[in-house]
Every structure is written in C-alpha cells, then in structure tokens.
C-alpha cells in the first residue's frame, strides 16, 4: 500500500493501516487540515466546492471529505461526478473559498487522491501546501459546535455549464466544426469523460460519436494513463477507417490525446502543439510548457512571432510562469492544455473545442496535421544511485561539465543542444535521477540519454 503526502495534496492506495494506505483516517485528517488552512485565509465565502471522478472509492472518499468540512463549519457544494477542470471553473463561478477534486488522475483504480484548489480555482502554492502539511501533522483542528455545523448542497448541473462555457469561447467555432461532419471515437476509460465528452461533441455539432469504455463505473477497462500501449482497442478500431479522429481522456479529464484517422497516435506531446498553433494563428503571443515537454512548441511559437518560455515541472509552476510572461497558451507535454481565456487549469474540454476548430479550419486529416509539425521523439530513462551519494552535487557537476551549452537549472538540469535536449531531475523520495532526452529520432534520443547516464556514472565513482 502507498500513501504520498505532498504540497499538492494527498494520494494513495485505498485500504491498509492509517499512514500506510489512503485510509478513512488519512482522508479525514487531510480534509480537516485543508478546511483549517482555508479558515485562516479569512475568505468572505463559507463555501467549498467538491467534485469527484468515477473511480470506485470516489463516493466513499467524497462523503468523508464533505462531512469533515461540514464538521469544521464549512458549507459544501457537492457537484458530484465531475472533472478536475469543471471543479476549477466552479470555484470562481460560485465565489467559493476553495475546492477539492477527489481523483487520482491517471493512476489505476486502487488509487485515489485529494487535489486542492484556492479561491481562484487553481492549485494551491508551494508555501500553502507546506502550511497545510504542518497543520495535518500537528492535527491543529478546531471543529465547530453543533449549532455552527456547515450544510451540504448538491448540484449536478456543472458539467453542462462547463460544456456551455466551451461553446461560449470566441476561439471555438461550432458552425465550422459542424460543417466538417467529423466522425469521432471516444475512449473515456470508464470515468466521467464518458458523460461529458459526448455531451460536448454533440453540442459542437459532431453528429457521429461512438464511445468505448464509456460507462462511468470506475472499473477502468485498461490502464487509465492515455499512452499508446494502453490504447490498443482504440487504435485497432481507428485502423478500421470508420472515424476521422479518436479522442482519449484520463479519468479526471485534464489530460487529452488524439488518435489519427489511420490509427496512428497523434502523440500527447503534440496535443498542446496543435492547439497552440491554432491559438497563435488567431492572436500571436507567448507560450509556456514545462522543461520536459517537446521542443516543437517553441518551434511553432517562434514561427508565429511569439516567445517561448520554460517552467519547472508541475502544473502550478507552468501557471505561475504563464502569468509572469502573459502567455496566451500553455500547458504540459502530457496532453495538458491551459488556455487563460478560459481558466488557468489543464482542460480537455477546452482542448477538444480548440483542436476540432483547428482541424476543421485546416480541412485536412489528423495524420496530415501531425505530419506538418517538427518530428521529435522523447526517450524516458532513470538511473538508480546508492543512498549515500549527493544527488544535488552530481547534478551540479553535470551542469558545470556542459556549461558551454544552454543550461537551465530551475528544475534539475536541462541541457539544450542545437538539435536536441536532455533533462535530469532527481526524485524527492529515492536516490534516482530521471533522464528525459529529445531528438529527431528514437535512436538519437536514446543515445543522448545513455551518454548522460555514462557521465553520471563516471561522476558517481569520484
């Protein structure tokens, strides 16, 4: 069993002893810490928005969270089966003090988690997370007396409101999408995407929509991370030639990837690239992604006359950088699209609306759109080190060795060569360095990664 407490929330496998798995006691403790931390913020609202994906433990965890917050005196707006971006939008829409999404994102069914939002519907900051962890560790809670308990309100209208919001974006052209007469296959991995993605597609005028793994049972039909190796049924059906596009989301609908009409994966890294190209064609500006995302976004941005900026890994870091440089579009290479005209959160529904508009405007096949972008391949590796080694010193030594290249040290060490890059990040929990390398072919990316691994091994001997 596993339990991971971090500044971004609490995540773990359901069951086991308290402190080892995500037990009910751990859920209550962390919910109480969040409610207590939020009280100290002194927000004028007494409401917290709560939503969940469809995973098996979701209803149990949501009930524990809701009643804990009520016990602290908070009013809880439970929007039920939902998505992460829907809750992010619901918080400012309802002027709530904060929000919690019960989801473990792309993790398997035995996992669940609490994702924590501030009053802007954005993930809490590093310092806020540390303060919250301190409250949880000290169990510094003060529950309300019986006459000051909060109230529970349930409202299941927010998925429809989210769909309406996407259609209301001036960048999403519903008539153009409808005219394209797309035939779409959706893989919703048995979570809330099976409810809301078909709703959105129908509203956009897509008349031919089929869904696999569409029933929101939480019994995921395959590993829920939207990687090609987990999408064999979708890819097989797409190869049949009956669809123009395959759309895949993760359980909480903040990661988005596409399968081209010929069954070829469009590539999660290129979800943001395609959407950014469209947005930049309408209004040139700056873009942001994390250091481990494809260089193709920078290429597309500079071609459109904008500037590209890199952020440390993590959605909150990408959002911070986007605000700093007034980025028009940004996100992460895992299929996460962040469009500030909507909100500062990864949103698959917004991504779908923008992508379909782009594809319809182009009047070409998805495979042809993908072929129009620079071809890069990312190789993901790791090296395990002995526990007594100073990983920070090793990374600093690597940075020094390559100081004549373009080196970025805001999050580990990233070395940008003229035609490729490599990014080294240490694990916070074990003596491991993760190594991501990108080049124009898999062989070149693997070679670069192995080259850096060899350098690390030589340094570690010293």
Secondary structure, 3 states (H helix, E strand, C coil): CCEEEECCEEEEEECCCECCEECHHHHHHHHHHHHHHHHHHCCCCCEEEEEECCCCCHHHHHHHHHHHHHHCCCEEEEEEECCHHHHHHHHHHCCCCEEEEECCCCCCCCEEEEEEECCCCCECCHHHHHHHHHHHHHCCCCCCCHHHCCCEEECCCHHHHHHHHHHHCCCCCHHHHHHHCCEEEEECCCCCHHHHHHHHHHHCCCCEEEEECCCCCCCCCCCCCCCHHHCHHHHHHHCCCCCCEEEEECCCCCCEEEEECCCCECCHHHHHHHHHHHHHHHCCCCEEEECCCCCHHHHHHHHCCCCEEEECCCHHHHHHHHHHHCCCEEEECCCEEECCCCCCCECHHHHHHHHHHHHHHHCCCHHHHHHCCCCCEEEEEEEECCCCCCHHHHHHHHHHHCCCCEEECCCCEEEEECCEEEEEEECCCCCEEEEEEEECCHHHHHHHHHHHHHHHHHHHHC
